[in-house]
């Protein structure tokens, strides 16, 4: 089965960002902790591909390390969301209509009543700025996302004949959820995971922009945008380049998620055949 252009293009953009992040562990063109004031605010050139910032640091090197920060925060936050949200969703679906289902869903509604970025800002403002607290804040919002999706995908399955057969065979609800329900909702979770990954990058950039994300000297795309806002008139590349990095990462992951949804959904494949 051939992959769609959406998956290929999204995968290419995502691969470039991931490659830059992984490569930054081993090599960057310049040391991002070394200041070079005489060469500050240089425009892109053969020496500095993306130019230099107001401290003379190489922007290309900072973008590479910033990719590592953004991807790490988003990845762990999505992992927290899936690790806690999926079991809650499976549990709620297995107790449909009971008090357990009601408590879990009303808790999800409470979190969804507030915008995700507002919740993240509130949590990091209480716990203090930093990458770890940003992960906690973004991860907490991801929990109800995966819980609701898992429950929605699992509920129809509990009425299917193979689930009824498993119940007649004496399998417990927990075992049925793990052996039969979870594999059948895995496609939904994979697609939603890529989307939440992109939203996690946006959230991390937003928190760093207001000073609640990763702290100096760790580079962050959001803080690079914040530092550049007073210099846009005479050094637009300081804002343009990290902005394009954020757009590329989010666009790539969203395209990858859309492509995976079309690729993994048999109904859509039949319609396009």
HUHU-V638350 format. One record per residue. N is the residue number from 1. RES is the residue in one letter. OMEGA is omega in radians with two decimals (none if undefined). NEAR is the number of other ideal C-beta (glycine too) atoms within 10 Angstrom. Layout:
BEGIN
n=N res=RES omega=OMEGA near=NEAR
n=N res=RES omega=OMEGA near=NEAR
END
This chain:
BEGIN
n=1 res=X omega=-3.11 near=5
n=2 res=X omega=3.11 near=7
n=3 res=X omega=-3.13 near=11
n=4 res=X omega=3.10 near=16
n=5 res=X omega=3.11 near=10
n=6 res=X omega=3.11 near=18
n=7 res=X omega=-3.09 near=19
n=8 res=X omega=-3.13 near=14
n=9 res=X omega=3.10 near=15
n=10 res=X omega=3.11 near=23
n=11 res=X omega=3.12 near=17
n=12 res=X omega=3.12 near=12
n=13 res=X omega=-3.13 near=20
n=14 res=X omega=3.14 near=23
n=15 res=X omega=3.12 near=12
n=16 res=X omega=-3.14 near=14
n=17 res=X omega=-3.13 near=23
n=18 res=X omega=3.12 near=16
n=19 res=X omega=3.11 near=12
n=20 res=X omega=-3.14 near=20
n=21 res=X omega=-3.13 near=21
n=22 res=X omega=-3.14 near=13
n=23 res=X omega=-3.11 near=13
n=24 res=X omega=3.08 near=20
n=25 res=X omega=-3.05 near=10
n=26 res=X omega=-3.02 near=6
n=27 res=X omega=2.90 near=8
n=28 res=X omega=-3.11 near=17
n=29 res=X omega=-3.12 near=13
n=30 res=X omega=3.07 near=17
n=31 res=X omega=-3.05 near=11
n=32 res=X omega=3.12 near=23
n=33 res=X omega=-3.09 near=10
n=34 res=X omega=3.13 near=11
n=35 res=X omega=-3.14 near=14
n=36 res=X omega=-3.02 near=16
n=37 res=X omega=3.13 near=9
n=38 res=X omega=-3.12 near=7
n=39 res=X omega=-3.11 near=15
n=40 res=X omega=3.05 near=15
n=41 res=X omega=3.04 near=15
n=42 res=X omega=3.08 near=19
n=43 res=X omega=3.14 near=11
n=44 res=X omega=-3.10 near=15
n=45 res=X omega=3.12 near=10
n=46 res=X omega=3.13 near=5
n=47 res=X omega=3.10 near=12
n=48 res=X omega=-2.98 near=21
n=49 res=X omega=3.13 near=14
n=50 res=X omega=-3.13 near=23
n=51 res=X omega=3.12 near=21
n=52 res=X omega=-3.13 near=27
n=53 res=X omega=-3.07 near=26
n=54 res=X omega=3.02 near=15
n=55 res=X omega=-3.13 near=14
n=56 res=X omega=3.13 near=17
n=57 res=X omega=-3.12 near=22
n=58 res=X omega=-3.06 near=24
n=59 res=X omega=3.13 near=26
n=60 res=X omega=3.11 near=19
n=61 res=X omega=3.14 near=22
n=62 res=X omega=3.08 near=25
n=63 res=X omega=3.12 near=24
n=64 res=X omega=-3.13 near=24
n=65 res=X omega=3.08 near=20
n=66 res=X omega=3.07 near=29
n=67 res=X omega=3.10 near=26
n=68 res=X omega=3.14 near=19
n=69 res=X omega=-3.09 near=25
n=70 res=X omega=-3.11 near=30
n=71 res=X omega=-3.13 near=21
n=72 res=X omega=-3.14 near=15
n=73 res=X omega=-3.10 near=27
n=74 res=X omega=-3.10 near=27
n=75 res=X omega=-3.14 near=17
n=76 res=X omega=3.13 near=18
n=77 res=X omega=3.08 near=27
n=78 res=X omega=3.08 near=26
n=79 res=X omega=3.08 near=15
n=80 res=X omega=-3.13 near=19
n=81 res=X omega=3.14 near=24
n=82 res=X omega=-3.08 near=23
n=83 res=X omega=3.13 near=13
n=84 res=X omega=-3.07 near=17
n=85 res=X omega=-3.12 near=27
n=86 res=X omega=3.08 near=22
n=87 res=X omega=3.11 near=17
n=88 res=X omega=3.12 near=21
n=89 res=X omega=3.10 near=31
n=90 res=X omega=3.14 near=23
n=91 res=X omega=-3.14 near=19
n=92 res=X omega=-3.13 near=24
n=93 res=X omega=-3.14 near=24
n=94 res=X omega=3.12 near=20
n=95 res=X omega=-3.05 near=15
n=96 res=X omega=3.10 near=14
n=97 res=X omega=-3.14 near=7
n=98 res=X omega=-3.11 near=10
n=99 res=X omega=3.10 near=8
n=100 res=X omega=3.10 near=14
n=101 res=X omega=-3.10 near=17
n=102 res=X omega=-3.13 near=13
n=103 res=X omega=-3.12 near=12
n=104 res=X omega=-3.10 near=21
n=105 res=X omega=3.12 near=17
n=106 res=X omega=3.03 near=9
n=107 res=X omega=3.07 near=15
n=108 res=X omega=3.13 near=21
n=109 res=X omega=3.14 near=11
n=110 res=X omega=3.12 near=10
n=111 res=X omega=-3.13 near=16
n=112 res=X omega=-3.14 near=14
n=113 res=X omega=-3.13 near=8
n=114 res=X omega=3.09 near=12
n=115 res=X omega=-3.05 near=10
n=116 res=X omega=-3.10 near=20
n=117 res=X omega=3.10 near=17
n=118 res=X omega=3.10 near=10
n=119 res=X omega=-3.12 near=18
n=120 res=X omega=3.12 near=27
n=121 res=X omega=3.14 near=17
n=122 res=X omega=-3.10 near=13
n=123 res=X omega=-3.13 near=20
n=124 res=X omega=3.08 near=23
n=125 res=X omega=3.12 near=14
n=126 res=X omega=-3.08 near=9
n=127 res=X omega=-3.09 near=14
n=128 res=X omega=-3.13 near=11
n=129 res=X omega=3.11 near=17
n=130 res=X omega=-3.09 near=16
n=131 res=X omega=-3.13 near=20
n=132 res=X omega=3.14 near=14
n=133 res=X omega=3.04 near=19
n=134 res=X omega=3.08 near=30
n=135 res=X omega=3.14 near=23
n=136 res=X omega=-3.10 near=17
n=137 res=X omega=-3.13 near=27
n=138 res=X omega=3.14 near=32
n=139 res=X omega=3.14 near=24
n=140 res=X omega=3.13 near=18
n=141 res=X omega=-3.14 near=25
n=142 res=X omega=-3.09 near=28
n=143 res=X omega=-3.14 near=21
n=144 res=X omega=3.10 near=22
n=145 res=X omega=-3.12 near=23
n=146 res=X omega=3.11 near=26
n=147 res=X omega=-3.13 near=27
n=148 res=X omega=-3.14 near=20
n=149 res=X omega=-3.14 near=21
n=150 res=X omega=3.13 near=27
n=151 res=X omega=-3.13 near=24
n=152 res=X omega=3.12 near=13
n=153 res=X omega=-3.07 near=21
n=154 res=X omega=-3.05 near=26
n=155 res=X omega=3.13 near=16
n=156 res=X omega=-3.09 near=11
n=157 res=X omega=-3.12 near=17
n=158 res=X omega=3.10 near=17
n=159 res=X omega=-3.09 near=9
n=160 res=X omega=-3.06 near=13
n=161 res=X omega=-3.09 near=7
n=162 res=X omega=3.07 near=11
n=163 res=X omega=3.09 near=19
n=164 res=X omega=3.10 near=11
n=165 res=X omega=3.12 near=11
n=166 res=X omega=3.11 near=18
n=167 res=X omega=3.10 near=13
n=168 res=X omega=3.14 near=8
n=169 res=X omega=3.07 near=8
n=170 res=X omega=3.12 near=7
n=171 res=X omega=3.14 near=16
n=172 res=X omega=3.10 near=11
n=173 res=X omega=3.14 near=16
n=174 res=X omega=-3.14 near=12
n=175 res=X omega=3.09 near=11
n=176 res=X omega=-3.13 near=21
n=177 res=X omega=-3.10 near=24
n=178 res=X omega=-3.02 near=14
n=179 res=X omega=-3.02 near=11
n=180 res=X omega=-3.08 near=18
n=181 res=X omega=-3.06 near=24
n=182 res=X omega=3.11 near=19
n=183 res=X omega=-3.10 near=9
n=184 res=X omega=3.06 near=15
n=185 res=X omega=-3.10 near=22
n=186 res=X omega=3.14 near=13
n=187 res=X omega=3.11 near=16
n=188 res=X omega=-3.09 near=18
n=189 res=X omega=3.12 near=18
n=190 res=X omega=-3.14 near=14
n=191 res=X omega=-3.14 near=21
n=192 res=X omega=3.11 near=24
n=193 res=X omega=3.12 near=21
n=194 res=X omega=3.13 near=22
n=195 res=X omega=3.12 near=19
n=196 res=X omega=3.07 near=26
n=197 res=X omega=3.13 near=23
n=198 res=X omega=3.10 near=23
n=199 res=X omega=3.08 near=22
n=200 res=X omega=3.08 near=28
n=201 res=X omega=3.09 near=27
n=202 res=X omega=-3.13 near=19
n=203 res=X omega=3.12 near=27
n=204 res=X omega=3.11 near=31
n=205 res=X omega=3.12 near=28
n=206 res=X omega=3.11 near=20
n=207 res=X omega=3.12 near=29
n=208 res=X omega=3.14 near=28
n=209 res=X omega=-3.14 near=18
n=210 res=X omega=3.04 near=16
n=211 res=X omega=-3.10 near=12
n=212 res=X omega=3.14 near=24
n=213 res=X omega=3.11 near=31
n=214 res=X omega=-3.06 near=24
n=215 res=X omega=3.10 near=14
n=216 res=X omega=0.16 near=9
n=217 res=X omega=3.13 near=9
n=218 res=X omega=-3.13 near=16
n=219 res=X omega=3.08 near=26
n=220 res=X omega=-3.13 near=27
n=221 res=X omega=-3.13 near=27
n=222 res=X omega=-3.14 near=27
n=223 res=X omega=3.05 near=24
n=224 res=X omega=3.07 near=24
n=225 res=X omega=-3.14 near=22
n=226 res=X omega=3.13 near=18
n=227 res=X omega=-3.05 near=18
n=228 res=X omega=-2.97 near=21
n=229 res=X omega=3.12 near=10
n=230 res=X omega=-3.08 near=11
n=231 res=X omega=-3.08 near=15
n=232 res=X omega=-3.05 near=13
n=233 res=X omega=-3.08 near=6
n=234 res=X omega=3.08 near=7
n=235 res=X omega=-3.07 near=19
n=236 res=X omega=-3.11 near=12
n=237 res=X omega=3.12 near=20
n=238 res=X omega=3.11 near=24
n=239 res=X omega=-3.07 near=18
n=240 res=X omega=-3.02 near=16
n=241 res=X omega=3.07 near=22
n=242 res=X omega=3.07 near=26
n=243 res=X omega=3.10 near=15
n=244 res=X omega=3.09 near=14
n=245 res=X omega=3.11 near=25
n=246 res=X omega=-3.14 near=23
n=247 res=X omega=-3.11 near=12
n=248 res=X omega=-3.13 near=15
n=249 res=X omega=-3.11 near=27
n=250 res=X omega=3.13 near=21
n=251 res=X omega=-3.13 near=15
n=252 res=X omega=-3.12 near=22
n=253 res=X omega=3.10 near=25
n=254 res=X omega=3.08 near=19
n=255 res=X omega=3.11 near=23
n=256 res=X omega=3.11 near=25
n=257 res=X omega=3.11 near=23
n=258 res=X omega=3.14 near=17
n=259 res=X omega=3.10 near=21
n=260 res=X omega=3.10 near=22
n=261 res=X omega=3.13 near=19
n=262 res=X omega=-3.08 near=17
n=263 res=X omega=-3.06 near=18
n=264 res=X omega=-3.12 near=14
n=265 res=X omega=-3.09 near=14
n=266 res=X omega=3.14 near=9
n=267 res=X omega=3.13 near=8
n=268 res=X omega=3.10 near=12
n=269 res=X omega=3.13 near=12
n=270 res=X omega=-3.13 near=8
n=271 res=X omega=-3.09 near=9
n=272 res=X omega=-3.10 near=8
n=273 res=X omega=none near=5
END
